[in-house]
Amino acid sequence: MKKFLFVVAFVVTASIACAQDKYEFMTINYESLYNDVCVSIDGETLLTERADLPKEEDKKNLTTNPLLKKVKEYQDKGWEVMTFDTYCVGIYPSYIAYLKKKKN
Protein backbone atom coordinates (compact mmCIF):
# COMPACT_ATOMS: atom_id res chain seq x y z
CA MET A 1 0.00 0.00 0.00
CA LYS A 2 2.88 2.39 0.79
CA LYS A 3 4.37 1.78 -2.63
CA PHE A 4 1.03 2.49 -4.30
CA LEU A 5 0.60 5.81 -2.43
CA PHE A 6 4.20 6.74 -3.24
CA VAL A 7 3.65 6.03 -6.94
CA VAL A 8 0.38 8.04 -6.96
CA ALA A 9 2.05 10.96 -5.18
CA PHE A 10 4.98 10.81 -7.61
CA VAL A 11 2.72 10.74 -10.70
CA VAL A 12 0.60 13.66 -9.42
CA THR A 13 3.69 15.72 -8.56
CA ALA A 14 5.32 14.97 -11.93
CA SER A 15 2.18 15.89 -13.87
CA ILE A 16 1.85 19.19 -11.99
CA ALA A 17 5.53 20.00 -12.58
CA CYS A 18 5.21 19.20 -16.30
CA ALA A 19 2.00 21.17 -16.84
CA GLN A 20 2.46 23.64 -19.66
CA ASP A 21 2.02 27.32 -18.84
CA LYS A 22 -0.87 29.06 -20.61
CA TYR A 23 -0.22 32.38 -22.32
CA GLU A 24 -2.11 35.24 -23.90
CA PHE A 25 -0.55 36.52 -27.12
CA MET A 26 -0.52 39.99 -28.65
CA THR A 27 0.71 41.69 -31.78
CA ILE A 28 1.34 45.41 -32.04
CA ASN A 29 1.57 46.61 -35.63
CA TYR A 30 2.66 50.11 -36.66
CA GLU A 31 1.71 50.96 -40.26
CA SER A 32 3.91 53.91 -41.30
CA LEU A 33 1.82 54.60 -44.41
CA TYR A 34 -1.25 55.54 -42.33
CA ASN A 35 0.44 56.24 -38.97
CA ASP A 36 -1.85 53.62 -37.42
CA VAL A 37 -1.00 51.46 -34.42
CA CYS A 38 -3.05 48.26 -34.29
CA VAL A 39 -3.11 46.02 -31.22
CA SER A 40 -4.50 42.49 -31.46
CA ILE A 41 -4.88 40.63 -28.16
CA ASP A 42 -5.32 36.85 -28.16
CA GLY A 43 -7.25 36.91 -31.44
CA GLU A 44 -10.26 38.47 -29.72
CA THR A 45 -9.58 42.17 -29.25
CA LEU A 46 -8.50 44.63 -31.95
CA LEU A 47 -7.63 48.20 -31.04
CA THR A 48 -6.59 50.77 -33.65
CA GLU A 49 -5.40 54.29 -32.98
CA ARG A 50 -3.71 57.03 -34.97
CA ALA A 51 -0.10 57.64 -33.93
CA ASP A 52 0.47 61.15 -32.67
CA LEU A 53 3.76 62.05 -34.35
CA PRO A 54 5.66 65.28 -33.81
CA LYS A 55 5.79 67.37 -36.99
CA GLU A 56 9.49 66.59 -37.62
CA GLU A 57 8.78 62.82 -37.49
CA ASP A 58 5.57 62.97 -39.53
CA LYS A 59 7.41 63.14 -42.87
CA LYS A 60 9.85 60.35 -42.03
CA ASN A 61 8.37 56.92 -42.57
CA LEU A 62 11.27 55.16 -40.84
CA THR A 63 10.37 56.05 -37.26
CA THR A 64 9.52 53.20 -34.94
CA ASN A 65 8.65 55.46 -32.00
CA PRO A 66 4.88 54.79 -32.08
CA LEU A 67 5.50 51.03 -31.93
CA LEU A 68 8.11 51.31 -29.18
CA LYS A 69 5.88 53.58 -27.07
CA LYS A 70 3.01 51.09 -27.32
CA VAL A 71 5.31 48.15 -26.51
CA LYS A 72 6.58 49.99 -23.41
CA GLU A 73 2.98 50.66 -22.35
CA TYR A 74 2.17 46.95 -22.46
CA GLN A 75 5.45 45.89 -20.86
CA ASP A 76 4.44 48.03 -17.89
CA LYS A 77 1.24 45.89 -17.76
CA GLY A 78 3.22 42.64 -17.56
CA TRP A 79 3.56 41.70 -21.24
CA GLU A 80 6.87 40.24 -22.44
CA VAL A 81 8.30 40.90 -25.93
CA MET A 82 9.06 37.72 -27.88
CA THR A 83 10.35 39.31 -31.11
CA PHE A 84 10.08 42.19 -33.58
CA ASP A 85 9.54 42.03 -37.34
CA THR A 86 9.48 44.44 -40.29
CA TYR A 87 7.86 44.20 -43.71
CA CYS A 88 7.35 46.73 -46.48
CA VAL A 89 4.35 47.65 -48.59
CA GLY A 90 5.94 49.61 -51.41
CA ILE A 91 8.29 52.08 -49.75
CA TYR A 92 6.34 52.17 -46.47
CA PRO A 93 7.64 49.87 -43.73
CA SER A 94 5.37 48.26 -41.17
CA TYR A 95 6.76 47.19 -37.83
CA ILE A 96 5.37 44.40 -35.65
CA ALA A 97 6.06 43.37 -32.07
CA TYR A 98 4.96 39.97 -30.77
CA LEU A 99 4.28 39.79 -27.03
CA LYS A 100 3.05 37.22 -24.53
CA LYS A 101 1.79 37.18 -20.95
CA LYS A 102 1.05 34.27 -18.63
CA LYS A 103 -2.65 33.71 -18.06
CA ASN A 104 -3.79 34.01 -14.47
C-alpha positions as CSV (number, residue, x, y, z in Angstrom):
1,M,0.0,0.0,0.0
2,K,2.9,2.4,0.8
3,K,4.4,1.8,-2.6
4,F,1.0,2.5,-4.3
5,L,0.6,5.8,-2.4
6,F,4.2,6.7,-3.2
7,V,3.6,6.0,-6.9
8,V,0.4,8.0,-7.0
9,A,2.1,11.0,-5.2
10,F,5.0,10.8,-7.6
11,V,2.7,10.7,-10.7
12,V,0.6,13.7,-9.4
13,T,3.7,15.7,-8.6
14,A,5.3,15.0,-11.9
15,S,2.2,15.9,-13.9
16,I,1.9,19.2,-12.0
17,A,5.5,20.0,-12.6
18,C,5.2,19.2,-16.3
19,A,2.0,21.2,-16.8
20,Q,2.5,23.6,-19.7
21,D,2.0,27.3,-18.8
22,K,-0.9,29.1,-20.6
23,Y,-0.2,32.4,-22.3
24,E,-2.1,35.2,-23.9
25,F,-0.5,36.5,-27.1
26,M,-0.5,40.0,-28.7
27,T,0.7,41.7,-31.8
28,I,1.3,45.4,-32.0
29,N,1.6,46.6,-35.6
30,Y,2.7,50.1,-36.7
31,E,1.7,51.0,-40.3
32,S,3.9,53.9,-41.3
33,L,1.8,54.6,-44.4
34,Y,-1.2,55.5,-42.3
35,N,0.4,56.2,-39.0
36,D,-1.9,53.6,-37.4
37,V,-1.0,51.5,-34.4
38,C,-3.1,48.3,-34.3
39,V,-3.1,46.0,-31.2
40,S,-4.5,42.5,-31.5
41,I,-4.9,40.6,-28.2
42,D,-5.3,36.9,-28.2
43,G,-7.3,36.9,-31.4
44,E,-10.3,38.5,-29.7
45,T,-9.6,42.2,-29.2
46,L,-8.5,44.6,-31.9
47,L,-7.6,48.2,-31.0
48,T,-6.6,50.8,-33.6
49,E,-5.4,54.3,-33.0
50,R,-3.7,57.0,-35.0
51,A,-0.1,57.6,-33.9
52,D,0.5,61.2,-32.7
53,L,3.8,62.0,-34.3
54,P,5.7,65.3,-33.8
55,K,5.8,67.4,-37.0
56,E,9.5,66.6,-37.6
57,E,8.8,62.8,-37.5
58,D,5.6,63.0,-39.5
59,K,7.4,63.1,-42.9
60,K,9.9,60.3,-42.0
61,N,8.4,56.9,-42.6
62,L,11.3,55.2,-40.8
63,T,10.4,56.0,-37.3
64,T,9.5,53.2,-34.9
65,N,8.6,55.5,-32.0
66,P,4.9,54.8,-32.1
67,L,5.5,51.0,-31.9
68,L,8.1,51.3,-29.2
69,K,5.9,53.6,-27.1
70,K,3.0,51.1,-27.3
71,V,5.3,48.1,-26.5
72,K,6.6,50.0,-23.4
73,E,3.0,50.7,-22.3
74,Y,2.2,47.0,-22.5
75,Q,5.5,45.9,-20.9
76,D,4.4,48.0,-17.9
77,K,1.2,45.9,-17.8
78,G,3.2,42.6,-17.6
79,W,3.6,41.7,-21.2
80,E,6.9,40.2,-22.4
81,V,8.3,40.9,-25.9
82,M,9.1,37.7,-27.9
83,T,10.3,39.3,-31.1
84,F,10.1,42.2,-33.6
85,D,9.5,42.0,-37.3
86,T,9.5,44.4,-40.3
87,Y,7.9,44.2,-43.7
88,C,7.3,46.7,-46.5
89,V,4.4,47.7,-48.6
90,G,5.9,49.6,-51.4
91,I,8.3,52.1,-49.8
92,Y,6.3,52.2,-46.5
93,P,7.6,49.9,-43.7
94,S,5.4,48.3,-41.2
95,Y,6.8,47.2,-37.8
96,I,5.4,44.4,-35.7
97,A,6.1,43.4,-32.1
98,Y,5.0,40.0,-30.8
99,L,4.3,39.8,-27.0
100,K,3.0,37.2,-24.5
101,K,1.8,37.2,-20.9
102,K,1.0,34.3,-18.6
103,K,-2.7,33.7,-18.1
104,N,-3.8,34.0,-14.5
